[in-house]
Amino acid sequence: MPDDFNVARDATLTDTVERLRAERFPHLDRQLVLEILRLHADGAAIDNLPRAIDELLSRRLGEVS
């Protein structure tokens, strides 16, 4: 049962983040926001999180150019 609860909670969190992004920040890329959320959820070390986000942004900017 705890696994079901965590899956439901994660889905609800993702849905909430997506709704807020769409309503307040439609200019932000949906996939990018979800990837940053995943980095947080995966338990990336606090010291590594900013670097992981910077690398993600760099990759995304490289794809767009």
FENTA-V576309 format. One record per pair of residues at least 12 apart in sequence whose ideal C-beta (glycine too) atoms are under 10 Angstrom apart, sorted by the first residue. I is the first residue (numbers start at 0). GAP is how many residues later the second one is. If there is no record, write none. Layout:
i->[I & I]
gap->[GAP & GAP]
This chain:
i->[9 & 9 & 12 & 12 & 13 & 13 & 13 & 13 & 13 & 16 & 16 & 16 & 16 & 16 & 17 & 17 & 17 & 17 & 19 & 20 & 20 & 20 & 28 & 28 & 30 & 31 & 31 & 31 & 31 & 31 & 34 & 34 & 34 & 34 & 34 & 34 & 35 & 35 & 35 & 35 & 35 & 37 & 38 & 38 & 38 & 38 & 39 & 39]
gap->[27 & 31 & 24 & 28 & 19 & 20 & 23 & 24 & 27 & 13 & 16 & 17 & 19 & 20 & 12 & 15 & 16 & 19 & 13 & 12 & 13 & 16 & 31 & 35 & 29 & 21 & 24 & 25 & 27 & 28 & 17 & 18 & 21 & 22 & 24 & 25 & 13 & 16 & 17 & 20 & 21 & 18 & 13 & 14 & 16 & 17 & 12 & 13]
